[in-house]
Amino acid sequence: MEYHLANGPIAVPQPIRDAQLPAACGHGGCALSEEPLGLPSGYPATLDSRLAWKGSDFKDEESYVCHMTEGDVAEIKSTLEHFKALELDGDLVNELHNGKGFSVIRGIKPSDFSVEELTMVWLGIQAHIVDQRGRQDHKGNMLVHIIADNSSAEMLGHHRHSTSSISFHNEEAGDCVGWLTRSTPASGGRCIISSAYHVYNVLAAYRPDMIRTLAKSDWPFAIPKFQCRPVIFYHNSKLIMNFGRTPLLGNATHPRPSSLPQVNDRQREALDAIEAIARATQLEITTQAGDMHFINNMAVLHRREGFVNGQTGREKRHLVRMRLRSSALGWDIPEELRGDWHDAFESSAAKAWHLEPMPGDAFPLRKYTN
């Protein structure tokens, strides 16, 4: 079922259709009855932006995959000058910040390079799209390896090392996030993205009370540090969404300490609505070894489907994640998020570049704070 706004049809999943009547109308009063009905002050009724897309808008991969030819790859093996001559850098950085908010570069074969060479190609191509790279934890890791690890219940239960599907979220810092796919699993593991702008438009049209809830400063985030802040910001005429369910709700492996404030029913309902709308309008990207994904981390949500690794190294999922920022086109960051951005991009602390997965103490898993 679809509903229509001024800028076209908007799919509204069943959970939202079932919850359209505000509590104030008198139908079975709930916690929402204390909420004003309209949008928060300053928030627009509709985000008219190329960032507000649905997965069904993309009929094929040609609109978001940049294919490098064999000649392009041959040139890259000896120098990155040819890639610069393609003049894709301006197009891609604008697409990330002012266009649809994501892109894939395809054509590199990891088997043609040593690990060091492949990493250099990955960093070199990045350098012509964005100019800043961020630390990803307090140990200064710049390259985070996302691989399955069942060596302990704690490792297996962490998103970074699990084979299970994960829900939609943003990384806690970084204007953009990039992944290099070194190898893919035997089955599953697709990258799945969805537009936070489209999610906003659906909620603004049918559940503006949820926009008010998401914009409040009482969300009790607890990873990497405890902080009450909003999930969404309308800042300098741009919508910014930044959240993850685990920092707010905990999970089976890392239950949220009872000593911390808990998410209330109204907030949980809003999180479920984001997930439902994002899934109803998601774009599934079948990843190939060598793919380089770039997404706008403030406007595009991402998740992963579950996967099964094979027996050989080439059949085991291995992604290398980086946090990225453009000094020229990077968005202004709301005050509540600036601490994490500072730690990632401006801190003078040491940086570590591990080309291969290291022991858990080298890549620390995030834990709840009290």
N, C-alpha and C positions, 0 to 999 in steps of 0.2 A: 504494500500500500504506500502511496506517495502523497505528500502534501505539497502545496505550491506557495512559494514566496515570490517576491518581485523579481529575483534573479534566477528563477527556475525551480524545478522540482527538488524537494528535499525528502529523502526517505526517513520515515519515522518508525523505528522498530516497535514491536508489540509492547514491551515494558513502558515505553513513553506514551503510546496511545492509551494504555490502561490507566495512566496516572496523570491525565491532562487536567482533571478538575482540581483546582487549588482547594486546600482544606477549608479555607474561609467561606466556600460556597455552602457549607453546611452538610456535605455528604460524608458522614463518618469521621468527624474531626480527628486530626492527627497532629504530630509535632509541628507541621508546617503552618498551623493556624496562627502562630505568633509572627510569621514572616510577612512583611509587606509584599504586595503582589507584583509590583513592577520591577524593572531592571535596576541595578545599582546606578547611582548618579554618575553620569559621564560615559556609561557603557552603551554602545550603539545597538539599535534594533537588529541590524544585519551587518555582517562583515562582507563587504563587496570586494573580494580579493581573489586573485588566482590561487591563493593558498587554501581557499574553501572549495575543495574538490571531493568527489566521490570516486571510489575505485572503478565504478562502471563508466566513468568518463574516459578511461584509457582503454581503447579497443585492442591495442597491441603494444609491444614494448618499444616501438620506434620512437615514441614521444618522450621516453625517459632513459633509454639506454644509448650511450655513445659507443658505437662499435669502432674499434681500431682495426685497420686492415693489416695483413701480413707485412706490408711495407712499413706501416707505422711502427709495428712491434720490432721489426728489424732495426729501424733507426733508434728506437729506445734502447736496444741492447748496447749500443755504442755511445749514445748521447741522448739527452732529453731536449735538445734543441729543436728536433722535428716536432715534438709535441707542442712546444711553444709556438712554432710556426703555424700549427693548426688553428691558433687563435680561439681555442675553446675556453681558455681560462675566464675571460670576461663573460662569456655566455653562461658558463656553469656557476660562477659566483653570483651572478645576477639571478639566475634561476633558483638558487638556494635561498636567497634573501628576499627577492621581490617577485619570483615566479611561483611555480607549484611547490617548491621547497624540497625537492629531492632529485637525485640523478644517479645513474649507474654507468661506470666506465667499464667496458668489457673488451676482451681481446688478448689480455696477458695470460700466458700459460705458465703457472708456477714451476712446472717441471723443466722449463727452459732456463731457469735461473738457480743459483745457489740461494740459501736463505738470506745471506747478507745482500746479495744483488737484488733479490725481490724486495727486500725492505727499502733499499735505496731507491728503487723505481717507485715504490709506494710513497715514500717521502718526497721524491722529486716531483711527481705528478701533483701531490697535495700543494706543494709550494707555489704552483701556478694557479691555484684555486683560492687558497687562504694562506695567510702569512704568519699565523700564531698557532702554536700547539700547546696543549695544557697538561699539567700533571693530573693524574687520576686517583691518587691516594696520598696518604701522609708520607709514604716512602718515596714519593717522586716518580712512580712508574709512568712512563710516557706511552709505552706499548702494553696494552692489557690483552692477554691471550684468553680467548673464550673457547674452552674445550671441556668435554665431559670428563669428570673425575669422580670415581666411586670409591676412592680410598678411605673415606669416612662418611658418616651420616651428615656431618656438617658441610663437607665439600659437596656431596651429592644434592643437598637441600638448597644450596646457593644457586641463584639464577645463572651465575657465570659458568658453573660446572655441572648443571643439571641437564638431563636429556628431556625433561618434561616441557610442555608448552608453558608460556608465561603470558601474563596479561599486558595490556597496553600501558605504556609509561613513557616518561622522558628520563634522560640521564640528568643527574642532579646539577651538572654544570656543563657549559659548552654551548656556544651559539649553534654550532654544527657538530655532528658526530660522523665519523667515517669508519668503515669496516673494510678491511682487506680479507677476502676469503681465500685462505691458503689451501683448504681442501673441504669437500662436502661429505655429508654422511651417506650411508647406503640408501636411506629413505628419509623423507620428511625434512624438517629444519628450514623451511622457507622463511624468508624475511617478509613480514607483514606490516604494512604501515597504514595510517589513517590520518585524515586532516583534522587537527584540533579546531580549525576555523569552522569546518562544517559541523562538528559537534556543537560548537558554540551557537551557530545559526539555528540548529534544531531546538536546542534548549531555550534560546532567546525567544523563539516563536511560540513554543508550546509549554515550557516550564521556566519562565523567567525567575521564579522563586529559587530554582536551582542555581541560576547564575549568581543570585545574591548569596546563596550559601557558599558557592565556590570562591567568591570574591572576599569573603570575610577573613579576618586575620586570626581565627581561632582553630586552625587545623594543626593538630599536635604532631608534627614531623619529629622523628626520633633517630634518623640516620642521615648524615654521619654525626650530627649533634642534635640535641633537643631544641626545637624552635617552633613557635607558633607563627604561622604566616598563611597567606592565601594559597589556593591552588592555581587560580587564574589572576592575571593582571591586565588591565587595559592601560598601557603605559606609552605615552608619546604616540598615540593613534595606532598602536599595534597591540594585538592580543598576544599574551605570552602565557602558555600553560606549562607548569612544572610540577610533577608529582610522580609518585610510585606507590603502589598499594602496600608493599612490604614495610616501608618506613612509617606507614600510618596504621596498618592492621597487624603486622607480623605474619608469620606463616608457621606451618607445622614444625619445621626444623628450628626456627628462631621465633618462639612465641614472644609476644610483646609483654614486657614486665608489667605486672599489675600496679606497680608504683607509678607508672606513667599515665598521664591523662589518656582517656580512650576516645576514639571516634564515636560521635553520637549517631542516632538513627537517621537523622536528616542528612548528615554527611555521608553515611554509608549508602543511602539511597542515591545521592548525587554521583558517587563513585561508580555504582552499578549502572547508572544511566550513561555515563561516559563510556563505559565498556560496551554496553549494548549498542549504542549509536555507532561507535568506532567499528565494531565487528560487522554491523549491518552495511557499512559503507567502505570496508577495507579494500586495500589493493595487495594482492599476494604476488610476490616476486620470486620466481624460481631461480635460485642462486647457482652460479657456475664457479668452479675454481678459477681464481684470478680476478673475479669481480671486485670492483671498488665502489662501495655504496657511500653516498653522501646524503644526509638529511638535515633539514633545519630543525634543530632540537627543541625550539620554542614553539613551533607551529605544526609539527608533524609528530604524531604518536607512533611508537613502534612496539612490536612484540614478536615472539618466535613461536612457531608450531613445534610440537614434540618431534623427536627424531630418533633414528636407530643407526648406530655406527656399524660399519663392517669390520672385517678382520685386518685389512691392510691400512697403512697410513693414509692412502689416497681416498679411503672410504670412511674417514673419521672427520667429523666437523671441527674445523679450526679457523676461527676468526681472530683478527688482530684489530682491536678497537683503539681509536684515538679521539681526543676532544680537540675541536678546532674553532678558530675565530678569525674573522677578517677585520683588520684594523680600519679598513676603508668603509665597509658596508655593514659591519657588526651593529646589532641593535643596542640601544641604550638599555641597561639592565636595571630593573627595579631595586630599590634599596635593600629589600628583604633577601634578595638573591646575590647581592654583590660580594658577600663574604666568601661564598663558594667559588665565584668567578675569580676573585682575587687569589685564592689559594691555588687555583688551576693555572691562571695565566700571568699573574703579576708577582707572585711570590718568588723570592730569590733563593729559596731552598733548593737542595740538590735534586737533580733529575737522573733517572735510571732508564737505560735502554736495553732491555733484555730481548734478544732476538728469538729466544725459545722460551716455552713455559718454564717457570721456575717453581721451587717449592712454595708451599702456602705462605710461609713467613716472608717471602719476597713479594708476593701479591696478596696482601692482607685482605681477609674477608671483613665486610662491614658488620659491626655489632651494634646493638642498642646501647644507648647511653642512659644513665639515670641522673 
